[in-house]
Structure formats: structure tokens, C-alpha cells
Amino acid sequence: MAKNLIIVESPAKARTISKFLKNKFVVKASMGHIRDLPTRTLGVDVENNFEPEYVEDSKKKKVISELREAAKSADKIFLASDHDREGEAIAWHLSKILEKDIKNKELYRIVFNEITQKAIDESLKNPGKIDMAKVDAQQARRILDRIVGYSISPLLWKVIAKDLSAGRVQSVALRLICEREDEITAFVPKEYWNIDSEFWRDDLPKFKASLERYQGKKKKLESQEDTDAVLEAISGKEALLKEIKRTNRNVQPQAPFITSTLQQEASKLLSFQAQRTMSIAQQLYEGVELGGESTGLITYMRTDSTRVTPEANAACKSLVKERFGEEYVYSSMRFYKNKQSAQDAHEAIRPTDPFRTPESLEPYLTKEQLRLYTLIWQRFVATQMTAAKLLVTKASIEVGEAEFSATGNQISFDGFMKCYPHVHIPLGETIHQDYAKADTLEYMKPKKTQHFTKPPSRFTEAALIKELEAKGIGRPSTYASIISTIRNRKYVVIEKRSFIPTPLGMDVNRFLVDKFDSLFNVKFTAEMEDKLDEVEYGKQLWHNLLKQYYDDMNLLIGKVDVKKEKEAMTEETDIICDKCNEAKMVVRRGRSGEFLACSAYPKCRNSKNFKRDLNGNIVVIVPEVLDEKCPQCGKDLIEKNGRFGTFIACTGYPKCKYARPKTIDMKCPECKEGDVAVRKNKRGNTFYSCTRYPDCKWISSYKPVNQKCPNCGNHYMQERFTKTRGHYIECPKCKHILE
């Protein structure tokens, strides 16, 4: 008897589902999308309602063949891809690929929020059909992004540099980063002063208070003169505790995680990039081997809903009572309201079983999986715990015509913070309970301190995600890809966990904002997200939406004067070309970044590398002439920088094209024949490989050291660096460390 077929996206998900179905079904994985728009052409018929041309993924031929064979021998086919737009589109593409093989067979769509026995059984009892409105929303987004990429990116190639690209949503994220950088650059700090003193009575502990008001008004001290005048006026005056208020305040636990808040907290607390967070969460959702069985540990990780089922909340309350005690259990069941824009297709991100505690899973999870699971578990369990209780004390001290104030928070009951300690509560001053209104206080001579206002902070990854969400740009499932895209394109770099736009990113943003402001602005992009939602809800025809966007974009493209824009983007210098001795050098861009080129190009093809000093001035990098001659023509060899790192080249170029990679003084640790070459990957990260590649495929992210390991005798070690340890030498085999 033929078995029914279930198709999911990944092998991990397939293994987990197979366990629950006890081999009663054949479960296959499509390995993600099996069809998409072509890579080398637009693939969209703009004259025929933007009809897409889908092609099968050439790398999935074997997978597609296996799926077709399985479909032919199955009675029923269940498409079980993820329950979102992308998952719905995968299911639809599968139905199209298999339609010839499943004639007269029943095809169903099943969805679930978690990969558990109950969820799988329920989905199979109540199968549905593919939601074409959701598919259309995904198609609209995909085609929109394709149209932008194919229409506007070529302008960037002509105006700025080759191989650049514009993205409908990514470009707006870049704009936010660039505009923040402009604010920082334009910021003018303002001077201000504070006056503080310590106050006490008898033997009670001292507490610090700051000047709040003077002569009945909130005082802004903007100069040393103003500050000295206040200090002189209150000198020697009696200090009186004018008012002291003690109140109790409850701090409630935060809602369980949604995609955006998980990415933000994982960034802040675990230093995980958004892409990494989603990858690990996917593993936890699809299933992890627990004692030989694959088990889904969390609910679906792409969601904007804080909704949790009553059953899950009840299980959580039982866990809290058992683990923390009755006094920590919330009296009723706590629910959280969704934002108005939430689609509410899924529950919040939570453990599938709260009784699977982090410590019980430690033997089965990787370090990163455990850290993320622990965060998700803590956040969810905290939702059904009592509030944390604070005793808030506010004191007002009168010194002459000046009024000083102090605030202190004391945690009287930790409540949910016993489980989720990641809530920042500024404690302020500790003001002893014996202080009372009308106390006469002693005080230290007040101190003055000078300060300056600070510019707005650059966006961290967590802050950028929060900003994108607040402004309605993108959706929770797209934040990670938005950020990785602008990083991979080298439009931004990360320093001290903050985004800084590169000169390339600033130029791209300047051009896009100048010529396509109406398309790449926050308001329009947010409205487009709402319209895509309307397509999903069946309120908008997707091809009508595309036509309006396409027409508006083409109107703007037609107004761009490429020659004029290229001239405007060209940075001229006063450096005379040392080859033709006539034309000036100009700054141009290439795959490796900025370089100097002769303005008489193509007549003169001279180019030079350069760097900028602290003032932004251009400093020509003079290539280092090596004490070695070219083996082909006998001219000097020099060290140059290229797309894939530093290399050795002949000064006779372009007549002599001799070149070789830069190497370190060490033979390949694997084959011991080739040399170790220093290279760079597409992202600009340095790595080391054998010069005999592809015959020898040795590769390492760490610089090898020609030193024998004193612990295991391995013939080489490698240089490493971490923030906590600094630079050190480690054996790649036994991990023995030499500081």
C-alpha cells in the first residue's frame, strides 16, 4: 500500500516530523525554494501584467527528480512548508513542479506553529489548500525587488562603480544609517554644568543629590560663570530635607519574544548578529537530536504576534510553581496585546515545552543553541510570574534658594527577574529609611562638573532593527537579510558594534536620495509594506500595485543624466599624473574600493592606490619596491593591493603581466610543497591558503606559525585573537595555548 507524502523545506524538519509519524508517511525535503526568477535576465513580462518567468533551480535537479518519483507513488501529497509568505510560495512552486505527476491525486497544504506530536496530528486532521493571496503577496515583493535591482542598479554602475546594486528596502535602511551619520557630523556640542553634593544626618549613610531648581525655576547651567554664581549664593546655607516620598512600584515582565525583539535582545545580550540568531532559531524550531530523537524545541521563529495559547501558558504556570514557588506564580493568566500592524499568523516565540529547562538540554545543544534557547525560555517563563516590586524613594533638599534632588530604587521582591534577570533597573541612590521630612542635613561642599551634549548614537544592529520596526520598513522575517545585504555590499562597516557608512555607501545613498527620493524614503516604503499586506488579505491586486510602482520608477529613471551625475560624483585632485605629466588624477571606485586614476583615461591608464589622513586629505601609497627582479622580464617587483588582497607584481605592467600572491615565510602545513599565501575573500576578510591550489586545498582563517606544539607535537601552531584574551598562539590540533 502506497504511503502518503509530506514535503517540507529542510532535512532537519523532515527528520523531526518523521519521528512523530512513525514511518506512516514518506517525508521529503525540498531544500528550500526549487523555482525562482532567472538569474541573468529580468524574468518579468512588464507588458503582460508583470507575469513572472520561473525557472527550476539547476542545483536542485536531483531533489526535484526524487520529489516527482515520490509524488507518483503516493496517494496523497501534503505540502508542509513554513506558515508565512515565503513558505506559501514554496508550497505553490512545489505544486506547479509536481502537477503533471499528481493528476487526480489529492494535494493538501498543512501548517503548524510548532513541530510537536499534537501540532502535526492536528494539521493532518484539518488539511487546507494553498493560500493564493499569500502567494501573490510573496510574488509581488519578489518582483518589486527584481524590478528595482534590474532597473536602478545599472545606473549605479554607470555613475559610481561596477557591480553595485540598489534594493527597495535595503536602500532605505542604508539611508537611515547615512542620515544618522550626517547628524553626527553636523552636531555641535553644547556646554552645560552640573552641581552635586553628598548629604547626611547623624550617622546615617550619605546619599548624593544634584541641583534641580534655583529660585523656583529649573536651572540650566550653560557656563562656568552661571555655575559659580549659584555656588556662591548657596555657600554656607542650611540644608533642609524639604520632601521625601516613598512609593511602591511594580515592574511587569515583558511580552514573549517576537522575531524583532528576539533579534534585538540576542544582539544586545549574546552579541549575535540577526542572521546568526535566525539561523540558530531555525535549528531549534526544526529539531535537535535529544537522545537519538529529533525534537522541535521552540515555536516558529518568524512572527510578529505575542499571542500564546492558554495551554502553553498553563504549562508555564505549572513550571513556575514547581521551580520557583507559589509566591512567584502570577495570580491569573497574563496575556499581551499585539501591535495593530501584527499579522497574528503565529504564536509568539516560546519553548514547545517549558519543562525542557536549559540545564536539561545542555548535553544536547551547541553552546550557541543553548544560549539562545535559554534566552527564549527565560523570557517566556517570566511572562507568567509575578511582577518585580520596587521601593522608590525621592528626596528634595533645600539649600538656600537652590533645590537638590535624589532618587533611589530598591528591589523589595525580585518576582519575574528571578528567571529573566536582563531587565535594567537603575537603582540610583540608597536613601536610608530613617531619613524624614524636615530633617536638617549636613553636606559636603558642592562640586561643579563641566559636560558637553553628545551627538546621537550610531545604530547598533539591535537599534536599527528597532527603528525599522517602528517605522514599518520591512517585516520581521526580512530584518536579518536587510542588514546582511548592506554589509555584504560594503555599504556599511561595523565598529564597536555600530554601523558606519563607508564612502561607497554614502555615495550610493546620496545618488539614490537625490534622484529617487520618492521611492527610497521611509514613508513610501512603509506604505508599500501595508499594500503588500493588503495583497495578502485579498484587498489589492498584486499586478496593479506593481504597475504603479514601475511607472513611477521609470519616470524618475528617464530624468537621470548619467554623464552629468558621473561628473558630479567624480572627486578631482591637484595631483598631476606622473605618467602623462599633463592631466590631473581623480578619485574613482572599483571592486576593491577607491583609487586614483588619470582623468585622461583611456588615453592614459595610470592608476594609484591611496589612503586618507585624519583630515580626509589624499595620501598616495607608494608601492614598495622589492629586492627581487621579475623572473619574466627582469624589471623590479612591487607589492600591490588588489581585490583578493596583497600580491606581488612586475613594474613593467601592462607589458609584463607577471604576478603572484603574497606569501609568508612558511611551507603549506598540509602538502609541505606549496607556500602559504595571504588572500582576501569577497567580504574583505583575510585568509591563508596553499599556492598549489587546487591541487592542495589547505585553507585557514588564522595565520599559521612555524612552531611545534609543546603539548602534542603538532608541526605548526596558529595566531589567534579574542577581545578577552588578546593575541595568542594556539595549536589547531589540541588547542594548547601559548600566551
PEQUI-V74119 format. One record per backbone hydrogen bond with DSSP energy under -1.0 kcal/mol. CO is the residue of the C=O (numbers start at 1). NH is the residue of the N-H. Records with the same first field share a line. If there is no record, write none. Layout:
CO = NH, NH
This chain:
4 = 26
5 = 78
6 = 28
7 = 80
8 = 30
9 = 31
10 = 14
11 = 15
12 = 16
13 = 17
14 = 18
15 = 19
16 = 20
17 = 21
18 = 23
21 = 24
26 = 6
28 = 8
34 = 57
36 = 55
43 = 53
44 = 46
45 = 48, 50, 51
48 = 51
51 = 45
55 = 36
57 = 60
60 = 64
61 = 65
62 = 66
63 = 67
64 = 68
65 = 69
66 = 70
67 = 71
68 = 72
69 = 73
76 = 5
77 = 108
78 = 7
79 = 110
82 = 84
84 = 88
85 = 89
86 = 90
87 = 91
88 = 92
89 = 93
90 = 94
91 = 95
92 = 96
93 = 97
94 = 98
98 = 101, 102
102 = 105
106 = 77
108 = 79
109 = 128
113 = 300
114 = 116
116 = 120
117 = 121
118 = 122
119 = 123
120 = 124
121 = 125
122 = 126
128 = 109
130 = 132
131 = 135
132 = 136
133 = 137
134 = 138
135 = 139
136 = 140
137 = 141
138 = 142
139 = 143
140 = 144
141 = 145
142 = 146
143 = 147
144 = 148
145 = 149
146 = 150
147 = 151
148 = 152
152 = 156
153 = 157
154 = 158
155 = 159
156 = 160, 161
167 = 171
169 = 173
170 = 174
171 = 175
172 = 176
173 = 177
174 = 178
175 = 179
176 = 180
177 = 181
178 = 182
179 = 183
180 = 184
181 = 185
182 = 186
190 = 453
192 = 451
194 = 449
195 = 211
196 = 447
197 = 209
198 = 444
199 = 207
200 = 442
201 = 204
207 = 199
209 = 197
210 = 405
213 = 403
214 = 217
217 = 214
221 = 193
223 = 227
224 = 228
225 = 229
226 = 230
227 = 231
228 = 232
229 = 233
230 = 234
234 = 237
239 = 441
240 = 242, 398
241 = 438
243 = 396
245 = 394
247 = 392
249 = 390
251 = 388
257 = 349
258 = 262
259 = 263
260 = 264
261 = 265
262 = 266
263 = 267
264 = 268
265 = 269
266 = 270, 272
273 = 277
274 = 278
275 = 279
276 = 280
277 = 281
278 = 282
279 = 283
280 = 284
281 = 285
282 = 286
283 = 287
284 = 297
288 = 295
290 = 293
293 = 290
295 = 288
297 = 352
303 = 259
307 = 348
309 = 313
310 = 314
311 = 315
312 = 316
313 = 317
314 = 318
315 = 319
316 = 320
317 = 321
318 = 322
319 = 323
320 = 324, 325
325 = 328
326 = 329
328 = 386
339 = 342
350 = 299
353 = 356
355 = 357
357 = 361
361 = 364, 365
366 = 370
367 = 371
368 = 372
369 = 373
370 = 374
371 = 375
372 = 376
373 = 377
374 = 378
375 = 379
376 = 380
377 = 381
378 = 382
380 = 383
381 = 384
382 = 385
384 = 330
386 = 416
388 = 251
389 = 412, 413
390 = 249
391 = 410
392 = 247
393 = 408
394 = 245
395 = 406
396 = 242, 243
397 = 404
398 = 240
399 = 402
401 = 215
402 = 399
403 = 212, 213
404 = 397
405 = 210
406 = 395
407 = 429
408 = 393
410 = 391
413 = 389
414 = 417
415 = 418
416 = 419, 420
427 = 409
432 = 435
436 = 439
439 = 241
442 = 200
447 = 196
449 = 194
451 = 192
459 = 499
460 = 464
461 = 465
462 = 466
463 = 467
464 = 468
465 = 469
466 = 470
467 = 471
468 = 473
475 = 478
478 = 482
479 = 483
480 = 484
481 = 485
482 = 486
483 = 487
484 = 488
485 = 489
486 = 491, 492
487 = 490
491 = 502
493 = 500
495 = 498
498 = 495
500 = 493
502 = 506
503 = 507
504 = 508
505 = 509
506 = 510
507 = 511
508 = 512
509 = 513
510 = 514
511 = 515
512 = 516
516 = 519, 520
521 = 525
522 = 526
523 = 527
524 = 528
525 = 529
526 = 530
527 = 531
528 = 532
529 = 533
530 = 534
531 = 535
532 = 536
533 = 537
534 = 539
535 = 538
541 = 545
542 = 546
543 = 547
544 = 548
545 = 549
546 = 550
547 = 551
548 = 552
549 = 553
550 = 554
551 = 555
552 = 556
553 = 557
554 = 558
556 = 559
557 = 560
561 = 565
562 = 566
563 = 567
564 = 568
565 = 569
571 = 587
575 = 585
577 = 581
583 = 577
584 = 599
585 = 573
586 = 597
588 = 595
590 = 593
593 = 590
595 = 588
596 = 608
597 = 586
598 = 601
600 = 603
606 = 598
608 = 596
609 = 621
611 = 619
613 = 616
617 = 613
619 = 611
624 = 639
626 = 628
628 = 637
630 = 634
635 = 630
636 = 651
637 = 626
638 = 649
640 = 647
642 = 645
644 = 680
645 = 642
646 = 662
647 = 640
648 = 660
649 = 638
650 = 653
652 = 655, 656
658 = 650
660 = 648
662 = 678
664 = 666
666 = 676
668 = 672
674 = 668
675 = 691
676 = 664
677 = 689
679 = 687
681 = 684
685 = 681
687 = 679
688 = 700
689 = 677
690 = 693
692 = 695
698 = 690
700 = 688
703 = 719
705 = 707, 717
709 = 713
714 = 709
717 = 705
718 = 730
720 = 728
722 = 726
726 = 722
728 = 720
729 = 738
730 = 718
731 = 735
736 = 731
738 = 729
